């Protein structure tokens, strides 16, 4: 990743991917209705790292994805995609990490 990318740009890149994943999740919820097994099954989400060219996938359930994103400062990334200047790992799981952005509010989304 180029070193001259600003902090604001790094965060904006991550928000773009998060918005895409959130729209996908919303549409899947509509299709799946109340299918608890499907909602709890792992799906591939696009890595929400700051590299817009990243094509890595992160496998987790819709339920877990939505739980992570209850906080607007939390994102899901591939374990090796940390941008330490804008985020810190708050939880690490097999194949992905949950990161918290320094410059975003820790309040929950409404």
N, C-alpha and C positions, 0 to 999 in steps of 0.2 A: 504494500500500500504506500503511495507517495507520502513523504513526510510533510509536504507543504499544505496538506488539507487542514482547514481550520477546525477547531473543536465544534463550532456550530454546524459545519457541513457534515462532520462525522455523525453527530446526533441526528441531523435531518435525514441522512441516508438510512439510518437504522429505523427511524419513524416511518419512512416510505415503505420499507419491507414489512414492518409490523402492521401497517394499515392494510396492505395486501393480504397478509395472513388472517387478519381479523375479518375482512370481507369474505374470504374463503370459508372461515369458520362459521360465520353467520349464515351463508348459503347452505353449508352442510347441515347445520342445525335444522334449517327449514326442510331439507330433504329427508333427514333422519327422524324428524318429529321427536317422539319420545323413546326411541330405540336405545335403551340404556347400554346394551352390549356394544353397539356401534360407537356411541359417544365415548365409551371407555376404552375402545381399541386404539392402538397406536396408528397414527397417520404421519405422513411426511409434511413438515412445514419448512418453508424457506428460512435459512439461517438469517437472523436479524442483526447481523454484524454491520459494521460501517462501510464495508466494501460492496458497492452496488453491483459489481460484477461477480460476486460470490454466488455460486450455484450449489453450495452444500445444503443438504437436507438434514433436518433434525426430527427424529421420530418421537412423538409423544401423543397422548390422547387429547381430544377436544376438551375434556374436563380439566386436565392438567394445564393445557395451554391457557384456557380462560381463567383458571385460578391464579396463574403466574401474572397475568395481565390485569388483575384487579388493581394493581398498583401501576400507575402510568410511567414510573421510572424503572420498571423491570422489563427485560428483554431476554429472548432465548437465542443463544449463539452456539456454534460449534466450539468445542473446548479450546481449540487452538486459535480462535479468532478474536481474542481479547484486545481491546484498544485501551491500555492502562491510563492514558491521558484523560479519558472521558467516562470510564466505568470501572467497577470492581466486581469480582465474582462473589455472589452471596450464597450460591449453592451449586454443586457440581454433581452431575449424574452420569451414567454411562452414555457417552456420545454427545453430551451437550452440557452447557453451563447456563445458569440463570445469572444475569448481570444487572447491576443497578447503576443507572446514570447519575453522575455527580450533580449535573446542572438541572435535572428535572425534579419537580416537587415530589415528595414521598406520599402525597395525598392519594387516596384511591380515586379511580375514575367514577364518574356518576353515570 
